[in-house]
Amino acid sequence: MNKKEKYRFRDLLKTKWMQSALKLAIIASIAAVLAFWMFHFFDISGSQFFADTEEVFLEYGLLGIFIATIIAGTIIPLGSPALVAAAALFGVNPIALIIVSTTGFTIGMIINYALAYRLGRPYIEKKMSKNDLEEMTFVWQKWGWIIFTIFGAIPVLPVELLAFVCGFLKTRVLTFIILSFLPRFFVFAMLVYFGQSVGIWLGIA
């Protein structure tokens, strides 16, 4: 039995890049829970700081989210899930927020794809180690678009890195764009709903 036949999803969870993503997700989740609890405990909804923040989000939120999600769709993590949830909490139009954030993230993914497609392995190995590239290429060859869709639908998983692999292997660009957009559309829709629910819990909405 060769390596591909033996490889299971639990083996994927043991990889360095996956463990780093999961650790970051745990830290971010704990920080978010603590922040929401403090907002609720100290009742900041009536404070001037809250009013100023809300005004900024309502006036510049969509543009800021669009730029942030483009960057987050590349290799630079900016916490786009948290930004989208926060924008929903502060009352940014939910439909526009979902469309803008999904489009921005997809553009970022396309940038990764295009750079890897044009510049190849030397460029990719500046963004990730040779071992990580080999591991992710192996993961792609085993599960293909299925694993790409799963990564896209779970915010904590590094789908941005898989975009490099897709470009490097010159996978079908139309399929890549569709499967970059649709799972993240679902993710951002759920985050907008979550942000609105938190707003109700905090007494904002």
SULLINUR-V390414 format. One record per pair of residues at least 4 apart in sequence whose ideal C-beta (glycine too) atoms are under 8 Angstrom apart, sorted by sequence separation. I is the first residue (numbers start at 1). GAP is how many residues later the second one is. D is the distance in whole Angstrom. If there is no record, write none. Layout:
((I GAP D) (I GAP D))
This chain:
((1 4 5) (2 4 7) (3 4 6) (7 4 5) (8 4 8) (9 4 7) (10 4 7) (11 4 8) (14 4 7) (15 4 7) (16 4 6) (17 4 7) (18 4 6) (19 4 6) (20 4 6) (21 4 6) (22 4 6) (23 4 6) (24 4 6) (25 4 6) (26 4 6) (27 4 6) (28 4 6) (29 4 6) (30 4 6) (31 4 6) (32 4 6) (33 4 6) (34 4 6) (35 4 6) (36 4 6) (37 4 6) (38 4 6) (39 4 8) (46 4 7) (47 4 7) (48 4 6) (49 4 6) (50 4 6) (51 4 6) (52 4 7) (53 4 6) (54 4 6) (55 4 6) (56 4 6) (57 4 4) (60 4 5) (61 4 6) (62 4 6) (63 4 7) (64 4 6) (65 4 6) (66 4 7) (67 4 7) (68 4 6) (69 4 6) (70 4 7) (72 4 7) (79 4 6) (80 4 6) (81 4 6) (82 4 6) (83 4 6) (84 4 7) (85 4 6) (86 4 6) (88 4 6) (92 4 7) (93 4 6) (94 4 6) (95 4 6) (96 4 6) (97 4 6) (98 4 6) (99 4 6) (100 4 6) (101 4 6) (102 4 6) (103 4 6) (104 4 7) (105 4 7) (106 4 6) (107 4 7) (108 4 7) (109 4 6) (110 4 6) (111 4 6) (112 4 6) (113 4 6) (114 4 6) (115 4 6) (116 4 7) (119 4 3) (120 4 7) (121 4 6) (122 4 7) (123 4 7) (124 4 7) (125 4 7) (128 4 4) (129 4 7) (130 4 6) (131 4 6) (132 4 6) (133 4 6) (134 4 6) (135 4 6) (136 4 6) (137 4 6) (138 4 6) (139 4 6) (140 4 6) (143 4 4) (144 4 7) (145 4 6) (146 4 7) (147 4 6) (148 4 6) (149 4 6) (150 4 6) (158 4 7) (159 4 7) (160 4 8) (161 4 7) (162 4 6) (163 4 7) (164 4 6) (165 4 6) (167 4 8) (171 4 7) (172 4 6) (173 4 6) (174 4 6) (175 4 6) (176 4 6) (177 4 6) (178 4 6) (179 4 7) (180 4 7) (181 4 6) (182 4 7) (183 4 6) (184 4 6) (185 4 6) (186 4 7) (187 4 6) (188 4 6) (189 4 7) (190 4 6) (191 4 6) (192 4 6) (193 4 6) (194 4 6) (195 4 6) (196 4 7) (197 4 6) (198 4 6) (200 4 7) (1 5 6) (7 5 8) (13 5 6) (14 5 7) (39 5 5) (44 5 7) (45 5 6) (56 5 7) (71 5 5) (72 5 6) (78 5 7) (87 5 4) (92 5 5) (119 5 8) (125 5 6) (128 5 6) (142 5 8) (166 5 4) (171 5 6) (199 5 4) (200 5 5) (12 6 6) (13 6 7) (39 6 8) (44 6 5) (72 6 5) (88 6 6) (151 6 4) (199 6 4) (71 7 5) (72 7 7) (73 7 8) (116 7 7) (140 7 7) (150 7 7) (151 7 7) (152 7 5) (72 8 4) (115 8 6) (116 8 5) (125 8 6) (128 8 8) (139 8 6) (140 8 7) (151 8 4) (13 9 8) (69 9 8) (88 9 6) (124 9 6) (196 9 6) (68 10 5) (87 10 6) (166 10 5) (69 11 5) (148 11 7) (151 11 6) (68 12 6) (121 12 7) (84 13 7) (163 13 8) (69 14 8) (148 14 5) (65 15 8) (68 15 5) (69 15 8) (147 15 7) (84 17 5) (163 17 7) (65 18 6) (83 18 8) (148 18 7) (64 19 8) (65 19 6) (80 21 7) (159 21 8) (65 22 6) (140 22 7) (139 23 8) (80 24 8) (159 24 8) (62 25 8) (80 25 6) (136 25 6) (140 25 5) (61 26 5) (136 26 6) (140 26 7) (65 27 8) (152 27 6) (136 28 8) (137 28 6) (152 28 6) (57 29 7) (61 29 7) (132 29 7) (136 29 5) (140 29 7) (57 30 6) (62 30 7) (145 30 7) (149 30 5) (152 30 8) (153 30 4) (61 31 4) (62 31 8) (69 31 8) (73 31 7) (133 31 8) (137 31 7) (148 31 6) (152 31 3) (153 31 8) (58 32 7) (65 32 7) (69 32 5) (72 32 8) (73 32 4) (133 32 7) (137 32 7) (152 32 6) (155 32 6) (57 33 4) (58 33 6) (69 33 8) (72 33 6) (73 33 7) (128 33 6) (149 33 8) (153 33 6) (154 33 8) (57 34 7) (58 34 7) (62 34 6) (66 34 5) (69 34 8) (70 34 5) (73 34 6) (74 34 5) (127 34 8) (145 34 6) (149 34 5) (153 34 6) (57 35 6) (62 35 7) (65 35 6) (66 35 7) (69 35 3) (70 35 7) (73 35 2) (74 35 8) (133 35 8) (152 35 8) (54 36 5) (61 36 7) (65 36 5) (68 36 7) (69 36 4) (72 36 6) (73 36 5) (128 36 7) (155 36 8) (53 37 7) (54 37 7) (66 37 7) (67 37 7) (70 37 5) (71 37 6) (73 37 8) (74 37 6) (75 37 7) (127 37 7) (62 38 5) (66 38 4) (70 38 5) (73 38 7) (74 38 6) (65 39 7) (69 39 7) (73 39 7) (124 40 5) (70 41 8) (124 44 6) (116 47 7) (121 47 7) (112 48 6) (116 48 4) (120 48 7) (115 49 8) (116 49 7) (118 49 8) (32 50 6) (109 50 7) (113 50 5) (116 50 7) (117 50 4) (28 51 7) (109 51 7) (112 51 4) (113 51 8) (116 51 3) (117 51 7) (75 52 5) (108 52 7) (112 52 5) (115 52 7) (116 52 5) (24 53 8) (110 53 8) (113 53 6) (114 53 6) (117 53 6) (28 54 7) (109 54 5) (113 54 4) (112 55 6) (113 60 7) (113 63 6) (110 66 8) (109 67 8) (110 67 7) (110 70 7) (106 71 7) (109 71 4) (81 74 4) (106 74 5) (105 75 8) (106 75 5) (103 78 8) (106 78 7) (102 79 6) (105 79 5) (102 82 5) (77 83 8) (101 83 8) (102 83 4) (105 83 8) (75 85 6) (74 86 6) (75 86 7) (102 86 5) (73 87 6) (98 87 7) (101 87 5) (72 88 8) (75 89 8) (73 90 8) (98 90 5) (97 91 7) (98 91 5) (98 94 6) (97 95 6) (94 98 5) (94 102 7) (88 103 7) (84 104 5) (88 104 4) (88 105 8) (81 106 7) (85 106 5) (88 106 7) (89 106 4) (73 107 8) (81 107 8) (84 107 5) (85 107 7) (88 107 3) (89 107 7) (84 108 6) (87 108 7) (88 108 5) (91 108 7) (85 109 6) (86 109 6) (89 109 5) (90 109 8) (81 110 5) (85 110 4) (89 110 5) (17 111 7) (84 111 7) (88 111 7) (85 113 7) (89 113 8) (91 113 8) (90 114 8) (91 114 7) (16 115 8) (17 115 5) (89 115 7) (16 116 7) (15 117 8) (17 118 7) (17 119 7) (15 120 5) (12 127 6) (28 128 8) (25 130 8) (7 131 7) (25 131 3) (24 132 7) (4 134 8) (22 134 6) (3 135 8) (7 135 6) (21 135 6) (21 136 6) (4 137 8) (21 137 5) (4 138 6) (18 139 8) (18 140 8) (17 141 6) (17 144 7) (45 157 6) (45 158 5) (45 159 5) (43 160 8) (40 161 7) (36 162 6) (40 162 6) (39 163 6) (36 165 8) (36 166 7))
